[in-house]
Amino acid sequence: MPIYAYKCSSCGHAEDVMQKVSDAPLTTCPQCGAESYSKQLTAAGFQLKGNGYYATDFKGGSAPKKEEAPAPACGAGGCSACAH
């Protein structure tokens, strides 16, 4: 079952709640009773580790470099030295 983070916009009460995906979202704050209790956006709670796709392809953090267009030749009006 996933764990959802909830926060009340009235009193600021925050709590993590374990719910089924099919359960309706909570709306009533258990602290103050206001109808301003809502789910918060949180980061995913997992890391990719081991000898799989992540470890072999992106562990170093460098993506394949894109080819850059060649610089224009001097005299073609592409550099600051050319007064065209």
Protein Blocks (a to p, Z undefined) as FASTA:
>chain_A
ZZdddddfklopacdddddfklccdfbdfklopacbccdddddfbdcedjdfklmmmmno
pacdddddddddehilpafklcZZ
